[in-house]
Amino acid sequence: MSGKLYGLGLGPGDPDLITLKAFKILQAVPVIAWPAPDTGASFARSIATPHLPGGQTEIPIVVPMRTERFPARDVYDKASVEIAAELDAGRDVAVLCEGDPFFYGSFMYVFERLAERYDTEVVPGVSSMMAAASAAGRPLAARNDVLTVLPGPLGDQELTNRINTADAVAIIKIGRHFKRLRGLIESLNLLPHAIYVERVSLDAERLMPLADVPEDTAPYFSMILIYKGGEDWIHALPGSTA
């Protein structure tokens, strides 16, 4: 019989925030696969490291981290062939994914290639948005609020239209778009309602009012949260000058 394919959500970064189910699977599977940049360590692999028993076969899925386009389809085609070979040999494979596998997660590209052929289970993970709201000590959204999640690379007009119709907003994939995004939020008179969070749940976590961030760029693992319901909570944030 073929092995089983797992997509494991590992949460935002703190190894203690993985689910008990994900932990049990990590302890049991003979094969793990994980996304990795072409330079540096894999974030997903680092989250799982404290929970791995050792001796497992590992399949790195090397995805170039660069702004120009690259043949991503080829990367996942190759990885899926390697994973399928393990499954065909009767070995279960867990594909590691930071955050949640189906919330902008890389596992979805493996899923679309293999799920119809193999028994597959997706294990949800804690989203960095939820972790950021918890760290800020404020609701992500409440009652009948409309929460909108926006990728930072969207154009200004698209962002403006969607922010204007939302009660609460999470902007992700900030990176080199940070200066533009902050300027846009300021032009919409929402700067007093916005906070900035980077590397949430990790030792290097930073959380502060967006207006107080001194840099013009942000790391990949960062986001901006906007809640139009009030700004009183923002003044109590660590590092706030308001």
Residue frames relative to the residue before (quaternion, step in Angstrom):
aa qw qx qy qz dx dy dz
M 1.0000 0.0000 0.0000 0.0000 0.00 0.00 0.00
S 0.5390 -0.6207 0.4657 0.3277 3.53 -1.18 0.60
G 0.5323 -0.6065 0.4853 0.3366 3.51 -1.26 0.44
K 0.4902 -0.6466 0.5025 0.2986 3.56 -1.33 0.15
L 0.3054 -0.7431 0.5728 0.1625 3.55 -1.06 0.86
Y 0.0959 -0.7844 0.6121 0.0312 3.56 -0.90 1.01
G 0.1561 -0.7204 0.6618 0.1365 3.53 -1.18 0.67
L 0.1154 -0.8472 0.5184 0.0153 3.57 -0.31 1.27
G 0.2442 -0.7359 0.6150 0.1433 3.56 -0.75 1.06
L 0.2004 -0.8285 0.5192 0.0623 3.58 -0.70 1.12
G 0.5574 -0.6234 0.3962 0.3791 3.59 1.22 0.03
P 0.7469 -0.4853 0.2680 0.3671 3.57 -1.35 0.07
G 0.7932 -0.2935 0.1778 0.5031 3.60 1.15 -0.22
D 0.6449 0.4842 -0.3158 0.4999 3.58 1.02 -0.74
P 0.4354 -0.7202 0.4658 0.2733 3.64 -0.58 1.05
D 0.6205 0.5543 -0.3460 0.4336 3.60 1.16 -0.48
L 0.6556 0.5247 -0.3143 0.4427 3.60 1.23 -0.25
I 0.4545 0.6240 -0.5050 0.3861 3.61 1.13 0.31
T 0.5379 -0.6346 0.4424 0.3350 3.56 -1.14 0.58
L 0.6312 -0.5235 0.4092 0.4001 3.55 -1.27 0.37
K 0.6256 0.5417 -0.3380 0.4482 3.57 1.05 -0.72
A 0.6527 0.4996 -0.3158 0.4741 3.58 0.93 -0.88
F 0.6236 0.5475 -0.3347 0.4465 3.59 1.00 -0.79
K 0.6700 0.5046 -0.3038 0.4518 3.58 0.87 -0.94
I 0.6584 0.4968 -0.3116 0.4718 3.57 1.00 -0.80
L 0.6265 0.5401 -0.3344 0.4516 3.60 0.97 -0.82
Q 0.6710 0.5084 -0.2901 0.4550 3.55 1.03 -0.80
A 0.7638 0.4324 -0.1933 0.4384 3.57 1.09 -0.71
V 0.6619 0.5463 -0.3407 0.3840 3.63 0.94 -0.76
P 0.4279 -0.7129 0.4938 0.2546 3.59 -1.04 0.73
V 0.7782 0.2466 -0.1292 0.5630 3.61 1.22 -0.39
I 0.0363 -0.7703 0.6357 0.0343 3.56 -1.03 0.82
A 0.1228 -0.7503 0.6443 0.0831 3.54 -1.19 0.67
W 0.0027 0.8239 -0.5646 0.0497 3.55 -1.00 0.76
P 0.4815 -0.6592 0.4918 0.3029 3.57 -1.09 0.73
A 0.0097 -0.7958 0.6050 -0.0258 3.56 -1.07 0.76
P 0.4585 -0.6411 0.5204 0.3284 3.59 -1.10 0.56
D 0.5868 -0.5836 0.4119 0.3813 3.57 -1.21 0.29
T 0.7442 0.1782 -0.1716 0.6205 3.57 1.32 -0.11
G 0.7703 0.3277 -0.2459 0.4887 3.58 -0.92 0.84
A 0.6561 -0.5418 0.3819 0.3608 3.51 -1.38 0.12
S 0.5202 -0.6117 0.4995 0.3251 3.53 -1.33 0.36
F 0.4247 -0.7070 0.5069 0.2505 3.57 -0.78 1.04
A 0.6523 0.5158 -0.3185 0.4550 3.58 0.90 -0.90
R 0.6591 0.5045 -0.3094 0.4640 3.59 0.93 -0.88
S 0.6511 0.5208 -0.3255 0.4461 3.61 0.99 -0.74
I 0.6177 0.5295 -0.3498 0.4644 3.62 1.07 -0.64
A 0.7187 0.4632 -0.2473 0.4558 3.56 0.94 -0.92
T 0.4843 0.7355 -0.4076 0.2416 3.58 1.12 -0.67
P 0.7019 0.4687 -0.3164 0.4331 3.67 0.73 -0.88
H 0.7204 0.4568 -0.2398 0.4636 3.59 1.18 -0.46
L 0.5564 0.6230 -0.3929 0.3847 3.60 1.23 -0.06
P 0.4194 -0.7357 0.4725 0.2441 3.61 -0.85 0.91
G 0.5035 -0.6400 0.4324 0.3871 3.58 1.22 -0.43
G 0.7657 0.3896 -0.2755 0.4312 3.52 -1.25 0.50
Q 0.5129 0.6501 -0.4267 0.3637 3.59 1.21 0.09
T 0.4855 -0.6014 0.5383 0.3360 3.54 -1.24 0.47
E 0.1301 -0.8164 0.5610 0.0430 3.59 -0.88 0.91
I 0.1355 -0.7775 0.6126 0.0438 3.53 -1.02 0.92
P 0.1737 -0.7859 0.5834 0.1085 3.63 -0.33 1.15
I 0.2028 -0.7436 0.6260 0.1185 3.55 -1.02 0.88
V 0.1403 -0.8468 0.5111 0.0448 3.56 0.06 1.32
V 0.0370 -0.7989 0.5984 -0.0484 3.54 -0.54 1.28
P 0.4067 -0.7213 0.4960 0.2612 3.65 -0.56 1.05
M 0.2450 -0.7602 0.5886 0.1253 3.56 -0.94 0.97
R 0.3895 0.6954 -0.5104 0.3227 3.58 -0.02 1.29
T 0.5915 -0.6114 0.4037 0.3366 3.54 -1.21 0.50
E 0.6610 0.4946 -0.3320 0.4563 3.60 1.01 -0.66
R 0.6096 -0.5821 0.4007 0.3592 3.54 -1.20 0.55
F 0.0383 -0.7744 0.6313 0.0153 3.55 -1.14 0.66
P 0.5987 -0.6043 0.3808 0.3625 3.62 -1.12 0.46
A 0.1184 -0.8359 0.5340 0.0466 3.59 0.40 1.24
R 0.5913 0.5796 -0.3700 0.4213 3.58 1.05 -0.72
D 0.6445 0.5260 -0.3223 0.4518 3.58 0.97 -0.82
V 0.6180 0.5547 -0.3380 0.4429 3.58 1.04 -0.83
Y 0.7434 0.4056 -0.2323 0.4785 3.58 0.77 -1.01
D 0.5607 0.5637 -0.3935 0.4616 3.58 1.16 -0.43
K 0.6792 0.4905 -0.2846 0.4658 3.58 0.88 -0.97
A 0.6684 0.4988 -0.3075 0.4582 3.58 0.89 -0.92
S 0.6527 0.5254 -0.3187 0.4432 3.57 0.97 -0.80
V 0.6073 0.5367 -0.3481 0.4712 3.59 1.09 -0.65
E 0.6665 0.4965 -0.2999 0.4684 3.60 0.95 -0.90
I 0.6624 0.4958 -0.3043 0.4721 3.57 0.95 -0.87
A 0.6440 0.5323 -0.3205 0.4464 3.59 0.96 -0.87
A 0.6182 0.5482 -0.3492 0.4421 3.60 1.02 -0.73
E 0.6560 0.4909 -0.3101 0.4823 3.59 1.02 -0.77
L 0.6514 0.5123 -0.3129 0.4641 3.58 0.96 -0.84
D 0.6493 0.5199 -0.3129 0.4584 3.59 0.98 -0.83
A 0.6693 0.4825 -0.2912 0.4842 3.56 1.18 -0.57
G 0.5931 -0.6160 0.3434 0.3885 3.58 1.30 0.15
R 0.5653 0.6013 -0.3854 0.4127 3.59 1.25 0.23
D 0.4343 -0.6823 0.5277 0.2595 3.57 -0.94 0.92
V 0.1303 -0.7860 0.6018 0.0542 3.58 -1.09 0.75
A 0.1482 -0.7646 0.6222 0.0789 3.57 -0.95 0.95
V 0.1850 -0.7638 0.6111 0.0949 3.56 -0.75 1.09
L 0.3004 -0.7895 0.5166 0.1401 3.55 -0.58 1.20
C 0.0098 0.7954 -0.6042 0.0462 3.54 -1.02 0.84
E 0.3809 -0.7022 0.5444 0.2558 3.60 -0.73 0.99
G 0.7639 0.2755 -0.2376 0.5330 3.57 -1.04 0.70
D 0.6823 -0.4242 0.3699 0.4665 3.54 -0.92 -1.01
P 0.5632 -0.6564 0.3762 0.3324 3.63 -0.83 0.90
F 0.7835 0.3244 -0.1653 0.5035 3.59 1.03 -0.76
F 0.6057 0.4823 -0.3853 0.5021 3.59 1.21 0.37
Y 0.7772 -0.2731 0.1028 0.5575 3.55 0.16 1.37
G 0.4132 0.7398 -0.4433 0.2922 3.59 1.16 0.51
S 0.5436 -0.6461 0.4357 0.3117 3.55 -1.07 0.76
F 0.5398 0.6431 -0.4106 0.3557 3.62 1.14 -0.47
M 0.5694 0.6227 -0.3973 0.3608 3.61 1.05 -0.62
Y 0.6403 0.5335 -0.3310 0.4425 3.61 1.12 -0.59
V 0.6230 0.4834 -0.3254 0.5219 3.56 1.21 -0.52
F 0.6199 0.5702 -0.3291 0.4270 3.56 1.00 -0.89
E 0.6998 0.4811 -0.2923 0.4396 3.59 0.80 -0.95
R 0.6789 0.4849 -0.2863 0.4711 3.59 1.20 -0.46
L 0.8253 0.2918 -0.1020 0.4726 3.58 1.01 -0.76
A 0.5585 0.6720 -0.3898 0.2909 3.61 1.07 -0.60
E 0.6525 0.5163 -0.3310 0.4451 3.61 1.05 -0.61
R 0.7166 0.4554 -0.2444 0.4683 3.59 1.18 -0.50
Y 0.7970 0.2372 -0.0990 0.5465 3.59 1.14 -0.57
D 0.5786 -0.5424 0.4807 0.3740 3.52 -1.25 0.53
T 0.0056 -0.8345 0.5453 -0.0789 3.59 -0.58 1.17
E 0.0375 -0.7788 0.6261 0.0117 3.56 -1.06 0.81
V 0.1976 -0.7678 0.6019 0.0956 3.55 -0.92 0.98
V 0.1616 -0.7851 0.5946 0.0627 3.57 -0.77 1.09
P 0.3574 -0.7683 0.4826 0.2216 3.61 -0.42 1.14
G 0.2123 -0.7763 0.5822 0.1155 3.53 -1.25 0.52
V 0.6216 -0.5247 0.4225 0.3998 3.56 -1.28 0.31
S 0.3506 -0.7431 0.5323 0.2040 3.58 -0.77 1.02
S 0.5607 -0.6022 0.4474 0.3505 3.58 -1.12 0.65
M 0.5671 0.5839 -0.3918 0.4289 3.61 1.14 -0.46
M 0.6693 0.4853 -0.2953 0.4788 3.57 0.92 -0.89
A 0.6483 0.5106 -0.3167 0.4676 3.56 1.01 -0.82
A 0.6473 0.5211 -0.3195 0.4553 3.60 1.02 -0.78
A 0.6476 0.5060 -0.3192 0.4719 3.59 0.96 -0.82
S 0.6409 0.5189 -0.3210 0.4658 3.58 1.02 -0.78
A 0.6588 0.5053 -0.3072 0.4650 3.57 0.97 -0.86
A 0.6856 0.4752 -0.2782 0.4762 3.58 1.06 -0.76
G 0.3488 -0.7603 0.4842 0.2566 3.58 1.20 -0.38
R 0.6381 0.4814 -0.3382 0.4967 3.58 0.99 0.83
P 0.5908 -0.5849 0.3972 0.3886 3.60 -1.10 0.47
L 0.4415 -0.6360 0.5572 0.3003 3.51 -1.17 0.60
A 0.7369 -0.1722 0.1130 0.6439 3.54 1.14 -0.76
A 0.1344 -0.8046 0.5758 0.0542 3.58 -1.16 0.53
R 0.8473 0.1503 -0.1296 0.4927 3.52 -1.31 0.53
N 0.7980 -0.2600 0.2036 0.5041 3.60 -0.64 -1.08
D 0.2669 0.7809 -0.5204 0.2192 3.58 1.17 0.49
V 0.3192 -0.7060 0.5972 0.2077 3.53 -1.16 0.66
L 0.1636 -0.7831 0.5971 0.0596 3.56 -0.65 1.17
T 0.0830 -0.7979 0.5970 0.0117 3.56 -0.82 1.05
V 0.1889 -0.7652 0.6080 0.0961 3.58 -0.90 0.98
L 0.0524 -0.8319 0.5512 -0.0373 3.57 -0.63 1.16
P 0.3573 -0.6974 0.5723 0.2418 3.61 -0.94 0.83
G 0.5518 -0.6662 0.4085 0.2913 3.57 -0.86 1.00
P 0.6564 0.5383 -0.3452 0.4003 3.65 0.92 -0.67
L 0.4490 0.6790 -0.4736 0.3362 3.64 1.19 -0.13
G 0.5756 -0.6077 0.4314 0.3364 3.56 -1.18 0.56
D 0.6798 -0.5259 0.3295 0.3908 3.56 -1.20 0.53
Q 0.6790 0.4964 -0.3144 0.4401 3.60 0.85 -0.87
E 0.6429 0.5122 -0.3170 0.4732 3.57 1.00 -0.81
L 0.6484 0.5077 -0.3125 0.4736 3.57 0.97 -0.86
T 0.6517 0.5272 -0.3151 0.4451 3.57 0.90 -0.92
N 0.6637 0.5140 -0.3087 0.4473 3.58 0.85 -0.95
R 0.7197 0.4487 -0.2598 0.4618 3.57 0.86 -0.93
I 0.6241 0.5232 -0.3422 0.4688 3.60 1.04 -0.68
N 0.6582 0.5349 -0.3124 0.4278 3.58 0.95 -0.87
T 0.7360 0.4102 -0.2381 0.4830 3.61 1.06 -0.61
A 0.6372 0.5289 -0.3211 0.4596 3.59 1.27 -0.02
D 0.4182 -0.6759 0.5451 0.2666 3.55 -1.27 0.49
A 0.7782 0.0727 -0.0172 0.6235 3.54 1.18 -0.67
V 0.1105 -0.8113 0.5740 0.0045 3.56 -1.01 0.85
A 0.0789 -0.7339 0.6698 0.0813 3.53 -1.18 0.69
I 0.1196 -0.7832 0.6085 0.0456 3.57 -0.72 1.09
I 0.0741 -0.8111 0.5800 -0.0155 3.54 -0.65 1.17
K 0.7589 0.3433 -0.2749 0.4802 3.58 -1.33 0.10
I 0.1493 0.8495 -0.4905 0.1244 3.55 0.91 0.97
G 0.1773 0.8522 -0.4854 0.0818 3.57 0.61 -1.19
R 0.8552 -0.0857 0.0913 0.5030 3.55 -0.85 -1.04
H 0.6013 0.5652 -0.3581 0.4368 3.60 1.26 -0.11
F 0.3912 0.7831 -0.4406 0.1990 3.57 1.29 -0.19
K 0.6759 0.5027 -0.3108 0.4403 3.61 0.76 -0.98
R 0.6555 0.5067 -0.3042 0.4701 3.57 0.95 -0.88
L 0.6713 0.5091 -0.2986 0.4483 3.58 0.93 -0.92
R 0.6469 0.5085 -0.3245 0.4665 3.57 0.95 -0.81
G 0.6473 0.5191 -0.3144 0.4611 3.58 0.99 -0.83
L 0.6438 0.5189 -0.3164 0.4648 3.56 1.02 -0.81
I 0.6608 0.5042 -0.3036 0.4658 3.58 0.91 -0.92
E 0.6362 0.5166 -0.3257 0.4714 3.58 1.02 -0.75
S 0.6582 0.5168 -0.3136 0.4487 3.60 0.96 -0.83
L 0.6803 0.4592 -0.2738 0.5013 3.58 1.20 -0.49
N 0.4435 -0.7205 0.4228 0.3247 3.59 1.36 0.15
L 0.5023 0.6587 -0.4141 0.3772 3.55 1.12 0.71
L 0.3668 0.7582 -0.4795 0.2464 3.59 1.24 0.06
P 0.6637 0.5014 -0.3344 0.4431 3.67 0.91 -0.72
H 0.6943 0.4682 -0.2701 0.4752 3.60 1.22 -0.36
A 0.6632 0.5510 -0.2773 0.4238 3.59 1.26 -0.17
I 0.0987 -0.7665 0.6308 0.0693 3.54 -1.11 0.75
Y 0.3077 -0.7272 0.5915 0.1632 3.50 -1.30 0.54
V 0.0115 -0.7886 0.6142 -0.0269 3.57 -0.94 0.95
E 0.0242 0.7884 -0.6147 0.0025 3.57 -0.94 0.85
R 0.8538 0.0862 -0.1080 0.5020 3.53 -1.22 0.74
V 0.0667 0.8453 -0.5257 0.0678 3.55 0.94 0.92
S 0.8218 0.2199 -0.2431 0.4660 3.53 -1.14 0.94
L 0.6249 0.5187 -0.3478 0.4685 3.61 1.26 -0.05
D 0.6766 -0.4866 0.3503 0.4275 3.59 -1.25 0.25
A 0.7085 0.4481 -0.2474 0.4858 3.58 1.12 -0.68
E 0.2869 0.7894 -0.5031 0.2033 3.62 1.21 0.29
R 0.0288 -0.7589 0.6500 0.0254 3.56 -1.14 0.78
L 0.0193 0.7849 -0.6157 0.0668 3.53 -0.97 0.95
M 0.2460 0.7685 -0.5531 0.2074 3.58 -0.68 1.08
P 0.6355 -0.4765 0.4032 0.4545 3.59 -1.22 0.19
L 0.5703 -0.6175 0.4174 0.3454 3.56 -0.96 0.84
A 0.6296 0.5657 -0.3312 0.4169 3.59 1.02 -0.77
D 0.7100 0.4726 -0.2541 0.4560 3.60 1.16 -0.55
V 0.4947 0.6582 -0.4408 0.3573 3.61 1.23 -0.08
P 0.3259 -0.7966 0.4762 0.1803 3.62 -0.57 1.11
E 0.6626 0.5407 -0.3173 0.4098 3.61 1.08 -0.63
D 0.3964 -0.6970 0.5454 0.2441 3.54 -1.35 0.30
T 0.7206 0.2945 -0.2315 0.5835 3.58 1.29 0.05
A 0.2051 -0.7720 0.5917 0.1089 3.55 -1.26 0.35
P 0.5382 -0.6077 0.4569 0.3637 3.60 -1.13 0.47
Y 0.6870 -0.4834 0.3431 0.4202 3.55 -1.27 0.34
F 0.7376 0.3785 -0.2224 0.5131 3.58 0.91 -0.88
S 0.4774 0.6159 -0.4791 0.4039 3.55 0.39 1.29
M 0.0277 -0.7988 0.6005 0.0213 3.55 -1.24 0.35
I 0.3040 -0.7031 0.6094 0.2048 3.51 -1.38 0.28
L 0.1338 -0.7774 0.6115 0.0618 3.57 -0.91 0.96
I 0.0668 -0.7791 0.6233 0.0096 3.56 -0.91 0.96
Y 0.0177 0.7812 -0.6233 0.0301 3.55 -0.87 0.98
K 0.2954 -0.8112 0.4838 0.1435 3.54 -0.36 1.25
G 0.5165 0.6902 -0.3936 0.3193 3.56 1.26 -0.23
G 0.7897 -0.1994 0.1366 0.5638 3.61 1.18 -0.24
E 0.2863 -0.7735 0.5442 0.1532 3.55 -1.22 0.42
D 0.4058 0.7386 -0.4728 0.2574 3.62 1.22 -0.07
W 0.6444 0.5472 -0.3263 0.4229 3.58 0.97 -0.87
I 0.6072 0.5997 -0.3569 0.3799 3.60 1.07 -0.71
H 0.6499 0.5467 -0.3286 0.4132 3.58 1.05 -0.73
A 0.6661 0.4953 -0.3002 0.4700 3.58 1.24 -0.36
L 0.4529 0.6989 -0.4541 0.3166 3.61 1.21 -0.02
P 0.5655 -0.5781 0.4503 0.3785 3.62 -1.08 0.61
G 0.8118 0.2640 -0.1959 0.4825 3.56 -0.92 0.89
S 0.4713 0.6878 -0.4455 0.3260 3.58 1.26 -0.07
T 0.2275 -0.7626 0.5918 0.1283 3.57 -1.03 0.86
A 0.4756 0.6920 -0.4318 0.3294 3.57 1.29 -0.01
